[in-house]
Amino acid sequence: MSNELDAKAARERAKAIAEQRRAERRNRKRKCVVCGVEENDKAPLVAHPDGIGPSCKDDQSCQARRASALR
């Protein structure tokens, strides 16, 4: 009987942890793979043409941010 309760508690705890991780993943801000800026209204992200991840919609401003970060 004790083993059944322990197993049930372990399953419930695992479910809670999984739900917490899913919520964190949904709320995480995406970052541009080129310049590293976080996604917001002024810098919306789109798929990178080479398929390497999200990148800025405006390529010129993205390159300018990347160049200023390297200085």
C-alpha positions in Angstrom: 0.0 0.0 0.0 2.8 2.4 0.9 4.6 1.7 -2.4 1.4 2.6 -4.4 1.1 5.9 -2.5 4.8 6.7 -3.1 4.5 5.8 -6.8 1.4 8.0 -7.2 3.1 10.9 -5.4 6.2 10.5 -7.7 4.0 10.6 -10.8 2.1 13.7 -9.6 5.4 15.4 -8.8 6.8 14.5 -12.3 3.6 15.9 -13.9 4.0 19.2 -11.9 7.6 19.5 -12.9 6.8 18.8 -16.6 4.0 21.4 -16.6 6.4 24.0 -15.0 9.0 23.4 -17.7 6.4 23.7 -20.5 5.2 27.0 -19.0 8.8 28.3 -18.8 9.4 27.3 -22.4 6.3 29.2 -23.5 7.2 32.3 -21.7 10.9 32.4 -22.6 11.9 35.3 -24.9 13.5 34.3 -28.2 16.8 35.8 -29.3 18.2 36.6 -32.7 20.9 34.1 -33.7 22.9 36.9 -35.5 22.9 39.8 -33.1 21.4 38.4 -29.9 18.6 40.9 -29.4 15.5 39.6 -27.6 12.2 39.5 -29.6 9.8 42.5 -28.9 7.5 44.7 -30.9 10.3 46.9 -32.3 12.4 43.9 -33.3 10.2 41.1 -34.4 11.9 37.8 -35.3 11.4 35.7 -38.4 13.0 32.5 -39.6 16.6 32.9 -40.8 17.0 32.2 -44.6 19.7 29.6 -43.9 17.5 27.8 -41.3 19.8 28.4 -38.3 17.1 29.8 -36.1 15.1 33.1 -35.5 16.6 36.3 -36.8 15.6 39.9 -37.0 13.1 40.9 -39.7 15.2 43.9 -40.7 18.6 42.6 -41.8 20.3 46.0 -41.9 19.5 47.0 -38.3 20.5 43.5 -37.2 23.9 43.8 -38.8 24.4 47.2 -37.3 23.6 45.8 -33.8 26.0 43.0 -34.4 28.8 45.4 -35.5 28.3 47.6 -32.5 28.4 44.6 -30.2 31.7 43.5 -31.6 33.4 46.9 -30.8 
